[in-house]
């Protein structure tokens, strides 16, 4: 069975994951728990609306 997914040449998954994690950490570093909760709820809504 052939893999039908497209492969992104030179994509480094670990590097990408670290960049995203660092960006999120930087965004939420000074937030309260309630602000962090709202941040992730809002991001989830944006992601769901783009599908």
N, CA, C and O atoms as a Maestro MAE file, in Angstrom:
{
 s_m_m2io_version
 :::
 2.0.0
}

f_m_ct {
 s_m_title
 :::
 protein
 m_atom[204] {
  # First column is atom index #
  i_m_mmod_type
  r_m_x_coord
  r_m_y_coord
  r_m_z_coord
  i_m_residue_number
  s_m_chain_name
  s_m_pdb_residue_name
  s_m_pdb_atom_name
  i_m_atomic_number
  :::
  1 25 0.845 -1.176 0.000 1 A "UNK " " N  " 7
  2 3 0.000 0.000 0.000 1 A "UNK " " CA " 6
  3 2 0.891 1.240 0.000 1 A "UNK " " C  " 6
  4 15 1.787 1.362 0.835 1 A "UNK " " O  " 8
  5 25 0.651 2.141 -0.915 2 A "UNK " " N  " 7
  6 3 1.455 3.351 -1.000 2 A "UNK " " CA " 6
  7 2 0.936 4.417 -0.050 2 A "UNK " " C  " 6
  8 15 -0.257 4.494 0.245 2 A "UNK " " O  " 8
  9 25 1.856 5.226 0.414 3 A "UNK " " N  " 7
  10 3 1.515 6.359 1.259 3 A "UNK " " CA " 6
  11 2 1.045 7.501 0.364 3 A "UNK " " C  " 6
  12 15 1.803 7.964 -0.488 3 A "UNK " " O  " 8
  13 25 -0.182 7.960 0.541 4 A "UNK " " N  " 7
  14 3 -0.736 8.989 -0.326 4 A "UNK " " CA " 6
  15 2 -0.550 10.401 0.230 4 A "UNK " " C  " 6
  16 15 -0.934 11.372 -0.422 4 A "UNK " " O  " 8
  17 25 0.028 10.530 1.413 5 A "UNK " " N  " 7
  18 3 0.242 11.856 1.996 5 A "UNK " " CA " 6
  19 2 1.441 12.524 1.340 5 A "UNK " " C  " 6
  20 15 2.413 11.869 0.963 5 A "UNK " " O  " 8
  21 25 1.348 13.837 1.213 6 A "UNK " " N  " 7
  22 3 2.467 14.591 0.669 6 A "UNK " " CA " 6
  23 2 3.540 14.753 1.733 6 A "UNK " " C  " 6
  24 15 3.241 14.979 2.905 6 A "UNK " " O  " 8
  25 25 4.761 14.637 1.319 7 A "UNK " " N  " 7
  26 3 5.886 14.805 2.232 7 A "UNK " " CA " 6
  27 2 6.496 16.171 1.979 7 A "UNK " " C  " 6
  28 15 6.800 16.529 0.841 7 A "UNK " " O  " 8
  29 25 6.670 16.930 3.055 8 A "UNK " " N  " 7
  30 3 7.287 18.245 2.939 8 A "UNK " " CA " 6
  31 2 8.791 18.046 3.047 8 A "UNK " " C  " 6
  32 15 9.305 17.628 4.084 8 A "UNK " " O  " 8
  33 25 9.477 18.350 1.970 9 A "UNK " " N  " 7
  34 3 10.914 18.140 1.926 9 A "UNK " " CA " 6
  35 2 11.609 19.041 2.944 9 A "UNK " " C  " 6
  36 15 11.258 20.213 3.081 9 A "UNK " " O  " 8
  37 25 12.576 18.504 3.645 10 A "UNK " " N  " 7
  38 3 13.387 19.203 4.641 10 A "UNK " " CA " 6
  39 2 12.580 19.711 5.833 10 A "UNK " " C  " 6
  40 15 13.015 20.649 6.501 10 A "UNK " " O  " 8
  41 25 11.423 19.123 6.121 11 A "UNK " " N  " 7
  42 3 10.636 19.507 7.291 11 A "UNK " " CA " 6
  43 2 11.217 18.817 8.513 11 A "UNK " " C  " 6
  44 15 11.354 17.594 8.540 11 A "UNK " " O  " 8
  45 25 11.551 19.595 9.508 12 A "UNK " " N  " 7
  46 3 12.119 19.070 10.744 12 A "UNK " " CA " 6
  47 2 11.069 19.163 11.841 12 A "UNK " " C  " 6
  48 15 10.836 20.240 12.391 12 A "UNK " " O  " 8
  49 25 10.439 18.046 12.162 13 A "UNK " " N  " 7
  50 3 9.322 18.023 13.106 13 A "UNK " " CA " 6
  51 2 9.735 18.484 14.500 13 A "UNK " " C  " 6
  52 15 9.012 19.257 15.129 13 A "UNK " " O  " 8
  53 25 10.873 18.030 14.988 14 A "UNK " " N  " 7
  54 3 11.315 18.390 16.334 14 A "UNK " " CA " 6
  55 2 11.609 19.884 16.415 14 A "UNK " " C  " 6
  56 15 11.229 20.546 17.381 14 A "UNK " " O  " 8
  57 25 12.278 20.405 15.413 15 A "UNK " " N  " 7
  58 3 12.585 21.837 15.388 15 A "UNK " " CA " 6
  59 2 11.300 22.656 15.368 15 A "UNK " " C  " 6
  60 15 11.180 23.647 16.088 15 A "UNK " " O  " 8
  61 25 10.335 22.241 14.539 16 A "UNK " " N  " 7
  62 3 9.058 22.931 14.453 16 A "UNK " " CA " 6
  63 2 8.332 22.889 15.797 16 A "UNK " " C  " 6
  64 15 7.815 23.910 16.251 16 A "UNK " " O  " 8
  65 25 8.288 21.722 16.433 17 A "UNK " " N  " 7
  66 3 7.627 21.564 17.723 17 A "UNK " " CA " 6
  67 2 8.255 22.470 18.774 17 A "UNK " " C  " 6
  68 15 7.539 23.094 19.557 17 A "UNK " " O  " 8
  69 25 9.572 22.550 18.803 18 A "UNK " " N  " 7
  70 3 10.263 23.405 19.768 18 A "UNK " " CA " 6
  71 2 9.961 24.881 19.525 18 A "UNK " " C  " 6
  72 15 9.774 25.639 20.476 18 A "UNK " " O  " 8
  73 25 9.911 25.292 18.258 19 A "UNK " " N  " 7
  74 3 9.599 26.689 17.941 19 A "UNK " " CA " 6
  75 2 8.191 27.059 18.389 19 A "UNK " " C  " 6
  76 15 7.978 28.132 18.954 19 A "UNK " " O  " 8
  77 25 7.232 26.176 18.140 20 A "UNK " " N  " 7
  78 3 5.850 26.433 18.536 20 A "UNK " " CA " 6
  79 2 5.753 26.472 20.059 20 A "UNK " " C  " 6
  80 15 5.108 27.358 20.619 20 A "UNK " " O  " 8
  81 25 6.386 25.522 20.723 21 A "UNK " " N  " 7
  82 3 6.359 25.479 22.185 21 A "UNK " " CA " 6
  83 2 6.968 26.741 22.783 21 A "UNK " " C  " 6
  84 15 6.423 27.307 23.730 21 A "UNK " " O  " 8
  85 25 8.093 27.181 22.235 22 A "UNK " " N  " 7
  86 3 8.743 28.393 22.738 22 A "UNK " " CA " 6
  87 2 7.883 29.631 22.505 22 A "UNK " " C  " 6
  88 15 7.818 30.515 23.359 22 A "UNK " " O  " 8
  89 25 7.224 29.694 21.352 23 A "UNK " " N  " 7
  90 3 6.353 30.834 21.045 23 A "UNK " " CA " 6
  91 2 5.174 30.881 22.012 23 A "UNK " " C  " 6
  92 15 4.829 31.951 22.514 23 A "UNK " " O  " 8
  93 25 4.553 29.733 22.275 24 A "UNK " " N  " 7
  94 3 3.432 29.685 23.210 24 A "UNK " " CA " 6
  95 2 3.910 30.031 24.616 24 A "UNK " " C  " 6
  96 15 3.241 30.782 25.326 24 A "UNK " " O  " 8
  97 25 5.040 29.504 25.022 25 A "UNK " " N  " 7
  98 3 5.585 29.811 26.350 25 A "UNK " " CA " 6
  99 2 5.817 31.298 26.508 25 A "UNK " " C  " 6
  100 15 5.526 31.867 27.560 25 A "UNK " " O  " 8
  101 25 6.336 31.927 25.478 26 A "UNK " " N  " 7
  102 3 6.584 33.360 25.512 26 A "UNK " " CA " 6
  103 2 5.273 34.150 25.592 26 A "UNK " " C  " 6
  104 15 5.191 35.159 26.292 26 A "UNK " " O  " 8
  105 25 4.255 33.685 24.870 27 A "UNK " " N  " 7
  106 3 2.956 34.364 24.872 27 A "UNK " " CA " 6
  107 2 2.285 34.317 26.240 27 A "UNK " " C  " 6
  108 15 1.667 35.296 26.659 27 A "UNK " " O  " 8
  109 25 2.400 33.193 26.938 28 A "UNK " " N  " 7
  110 3 1.639 33.012 28.179 28 A "UNK " " CA " 6
  111 2 2.463 33.214 29.451 28 A "UNK " " C  " 6
  112 15 1.950 33.001 30.550 28 A "UNK " " O  " 8
  113 25 3.707 33.614 29.329 29 A "UNK " " N  " 7
  114 3 4.583 33.652 30.497 29 A "UNK " " CA " 6
  115 2 4.096 34.564 31.622 29 A "UNK " " C  " 6
  116 15 4.336 34.262 32.790 29 A "UNK " " O  " 8
  117 25 3.421 35.669 31.306 30 A "UNK " " N  " 7
  118 3 2.975 36.605 32.341 30 A "UNK " " CA " 6
  119 2 1.472 36.566 32.577 30 A "UNK " " C  " 6
  120 15 0.926 37.476 33.201 30 A "UNK " " O  " 8
  121 25 0.800 35.542 32.095 31 A "UNK " " N  " 7
  122 3 -0.650 35.453 32.218 31 A "UNK " " CA " 6
  123 2 -1.064 34.714 33.478 31 A "UNK " " C  " 6
  124 15 -0.331 33.872 33.997 31 A "UNK " " O  " 8
  125 25 -2.257 35.049 33.957 32 A "UNK " " N  " 7
  126 3 -2.851 34.298 35.063 32 A "UNK " " CA " 6
  127 2 -3.454 33.016 34.486 32 A "UNK " " C  " 6
  128 15 -3.521 32.831 33.271 32 A "UNK " " O  " 8
  129 25 -3.886 32.146 35.384 33 A "UNK " " N  " 7
  130 3 -4.487 30.890 34.946 33 A "UNK " " CA " 6
  131 2 -5.716 31.146 34.077 33 A "UNK " " C  " 6
  132 15 -5.895 30.492 33.050 33 A "UNK " " O  " 8
  133 25 -6.557 32.086 34.478 34 A "UNK " " N  " 7
  134 3 -7.760 32.397 33.709 34 A "UNK " " CA " 6
  135 2 -7.413 32.941 32.325 34 A "UNK " " C  " 6
  136 15 -8.082 32.604 31.348 34 A "UNK " " O  " 8
  137 25 -6.396 33.763 32.228 35 A "UNK " " N  " 7
  138 3 -5.964 34.299 30.936 35 A "UNK " " CA " 6
  139 2 -5.411 33.200 30.035 35 A "UNK " " C  " 6
  140 15 -5.662 33.181 28.830 35 A "UNK " " O  " 8
  141 25 -4.655 32.287 30.637 36 A "UNK " " N  " 7
  142 3 -4.098 31.155 29.876 36 A "UNK " " CA " 6
  143 2 -5.232 30.280 29.346 36 A "UNK " " C  " 6
  144 15 -5.209 29.841 28.196 36 A "UNK " " O  " 8
  145 25 -6.211 30.036 30.193 37 A "UNK " " N  " 7
  146 3 -7.356 29.229 29.800 37 A "UNK " " CA " 6
  147 2 -8.083 29.870 28.614 37 A "UNK " " C  " 6
  148 15 -8.431 29.178 27.656 37 A "UNK " " O  " 8
  149 25 -8.313 31.169 28.669 38 A "UNK " " N  " 7
  150 3 -8.966 31.886 27.583 38 A "UNK " " CA " 6
  151 2 -8.101 31.874 26.321 38 A "UNK " " C  " 6
  152 15 -8.626 31.740 25.216 38 A "UNK " " O  " 8
  153 25 -6.794 32.011 26.474 39 A "UNK " " N  " 7
  154 3 -5.857 31.982 25.343 39 A "UNK " " CA " 6
  155 2 -6.011 30.679 24.558 39 A "UNK " " C  " 6
  156 15 -6.116 30.697 23.332 39 A "UNK " " O  " 8
  157 25 -6.025 29.554 25.268 40 A "UNK " " N  " 7
  158 3 -6.129 28.267 24.580 40 A "UNK " " CA " 6
  159 2 -7.528 28.031 24.027 40 A "UNK " " C  " 6
  160 15 -7.667 27.414 22.971 40 A "UNK " " O  " 8
  161 25 -8.560 28.500 24.704 41 A "UNK " " N  " 7
  162 3 -9.920 28.375 24.175 41 A "UNK " " CA " 6
  163 2 -10.052 29.157 22.874 41 A "UNK " " C  " 6
  164 15 -10.631 28.663 21.906 41 A "UNK " " O  " 8
  165 25 -9.515 30.376 22.848 42 A "UNK " " N  " 7
  166 3 -9.577 31.199 21.649 42 A "UNK " " CA " 6
  167 2 -8.798 30.572 20.498 42 A "UNK " " C  " 6
  168 15 -9.264 30.585 19.359 42 A "UNK " " O  " 8
  169 25 -7.632 30.030 20.779 43 A "UNK " " N  " 7
  170 3 -6.820 29.400 19.734 43 A "UNK " " CA " 6
  171 2 -7.532 28.168 19.180 43 A "UNK " " C  " 6
  172 15 -7.461 27.888 17.984 43 A "UNK " " O  " 8
  173 25 -8.217 27.438 20.054 44 A "UNK " " N  " 7
  174 3 -8.939 26.255 19.612 44 A "UNK " " CA " 6
  175 2 -10.103 26.638 18.702 44 A "UNK " " C  " 6
  176 15 -10.366 25.962 17.708 44 A "UNK " " O  " 8
  177 25 -10.797 27.720 19.041 45 A "UNK " " N  " 7
  178 3 -11.910 28.188 18.217 45 A "UNK " " CA " 6
  179 2 -11.406 28.597 16.834 45 A "UNK " " C  " 6
  180 15 -12.041 28.292 15.824 45 A "UNK " " O  " 8
  181 25 -10.281 29.279 16.788 46 A "UNK " " N  " 7
  182 3 -9.702 29.708 15.502 46 A "UNK " " CA " 6
  183 2 -9.355 28.482 14.666 46 A "UNK " " C  " 6
  184 15 -9.651 28.438 13.472 46 A "UNK " " O  " 8
  185 25 -8.732 27.494 15.285 47 A "UNK " " N  " 7
  186 3 -8.329 26.294 14.545 47 A "UNK " " CA " 6
  187 2 -9.541 25.543 14.030 47 A "UNK " " C  " 6
  188 15 -9.527 25.055 12.900 47 A "UNK " " O  " 8
  189 25 -10.590 25.440 14.834 48 A "UNK " " N  " 7
  190 3 -11.790 24.720 14.411 48 A "UNK " " CA " 6
  191 2 -12.525 25.447 13.303 48 A "UNK " " C  " 6
  192 15 -13.133 24.808 12.444 48 A "UNK " " O  " 8
  193 25 -12.482 26.764 13.305 49 A "UNK " " N  " 7
  194 3 -13.188 27.530 12.282 49 A "UNK " " CA " 6
  195 2 -12.481 27.484 10.930 49 A "UNK " " C  " 6
  196 15 -13.102 27.758 9.903 49 A "UNK " " O  " 8
  197 25 -11.191 27.141 10.912 50 A "UNK " " N  " 7
  198 3 -10.451 27.079 9.657 50 A "UNK " " CA " 6
  199 2 -10.602 25.736 8.964 50 A "UNK " " C  " 6
  200 15 -10.194 25.592 7.812 50 A "UNK " " O  " 8
  201 25 -11.174 24.759 9.633 51 A "UNK " " N  " 7
  202 3 -11.345 23.424 9.025 51 A "UNK " " CA " 6
  203 2 -12.542 23.384 8.137 51 A "UNK " " C  " 6
  204 15 -12.837 22.346 7.546 51 A "UNK " " O  " 8
  :::
 }
 m_bond[203] {
  # First column is bond index #
  i_m_from
  i_m_to
  i_m_order
  :::
  1 1 2 1
  2 2 3 1
  3 3 4 2
  4 3 5 1
  5 5 6 1
  6 6 7 1
  7 7 8 2
  8 7 9 1
  9 9 10 1
  10 10 11 1
  11 11 12 2
  12 11 13 1
  13 13 14 1
  14 14 15 1
  15 15 16 2
  16 15 17 1
  17 17 18 1
  18 18 19 1
  19 19 20 2
  20 19 21 1
  21 21 22 1
  22 22 23 1
  23 23 24 2
  24 23 25 1
  25 25 26 1
  26 26 27 1
  27 27 28 2
  28 27 29 1
  29 29 30 1
  30 30 31 1
  31 31 32 2
  32 31 33 1
  33 33 34 1
  34 34 35 1
  35 35 36 2
  36 35 37 1
  37 37 38 1
  38 38 39 1
  39 39 40 2
  40 39 41 1
  41 41 42 1
  42 42 43 1
  43 43 44 2
  44 43 45 1
  45 45 46 1
  46 46 47 1
  47 47 48 2
  48 47 49 1
  49 49 50 1
  50 50 51 1
  51 51 52 2
  52 51 53 1
  53 53 54 1
  54 54 55 1
  55 55 56 2
  56 55 57 1
  57 57 58 1
  58 58 59 1
  59 59 60 2
  60 59 61 1
  61 61 62 1
  62 62 63 1
  63 63 64 2
  64 63 65 1
  65 65 66 1
  66 66 67 1
  67 67 68 2
  68 67 69 1
  69 69 70 1
  70 70 71 1
  71 71 72 2
  72 71 73 1
  73 73 74 1
  74 74 75 1
  75 75 76 2
  76 75 77 1
  77 77 78 1
  78 78 79 1
  79 79 80 2
  80 79 81 1
  81 81 82 1
  82 82 83 1
  83 83 84 2
  84 83 85 1
  85 85 86 1
  86 86 87 1
  87 87 88 2
  88 87 89 1
  89 89 90 1
  90 90 91 1
  91 91 92 2
  92 91 93 1
  93 93 94 1
  94 94 95 1
  95 95 96 2
  96 95 97 1
  97 97 98 1
  98 98 99 1
  99 99 100 2
  100 99 101 1
  101 101 102 1
  102 102 103 1
  103 103 104 2
  104 103 105 1
  105 105 106 1
  106 106 107 1
  107 107 108 2
  108 107 109 1
  109 109 110 1
  110 110 111 1
  111 111 112 2
  112 111 113 1
  113 113 114 1
  114 114 115 1
  115 115 116 2
  116 115 117 1
  117 117 118 1
  118 118 119 1
  119 119 120 2
  120 119 121 1
  121 121 122 1
  122 122 123 1
  123 123 124 2
  124 123 125 1
  125 125 126 1
  126 126 127 1
  127 127 128 2
  128 127 129 1
  129 129 130 1
  130 130 131 1
  131 131 132 2
  132 131 133 1
  133 133 134 1
  134 134 135 1
  135 135 136 2
  136 135 137 1
  137 137 138 1
  138 138 139 1
  139 139 140 2
  140 139 141 1
  141 141 142 1
  142 142 143 1
  143 143 144 2
  144 143 145 1
  145 145 146 1
  146 146 147 1
  147 147 148 2
  148 147 149 1
  149 149 150 1
  150 150 151 1
  151 151 152 2
  152 151 153 1
  153 153 154 1
  154 154 155 1
  155 155 156 2
  156 155 157 1
  157 157 158 1
  158 158 159 1
  159 159 160 2
  160 159 161 1
  161 161 162 1
  162 162 163 1
  163 163 164 2
  164 163 165 1
  165 165 166 1
  166 166 167 1
  167 167 168 2
  168 167 169 1
  169 169 170 1
  170 170 171 1
  171 171 172 2
  172 171 173 1
  173 173 174 1
  174 174 175 1
  175 175 176 2
  176 175 177 1
  177 177 178 1
  178 178 179 1
  179 179 180 2
  180 179 181 1
  181 181 182 1
  182 182 183 1
  183 183 184 2
  184 183 185 1
  185 185 186 1
  186 186 187 1
  187 187 188 2
  188 187 189 1
  189 189 190 1
  190 190 191 1
  191 191 192 2
  192 191 193 1
  193 193 194 1
  194 194 195 1
  195 195 196 2
  196 195 197 1
  197 197 198 1
  198 198 199 1
  199 199 200 2
  200 199 201 1
  201 201 202 1
  202 202 203 1
  203 203 204 2
  :::
 }
}
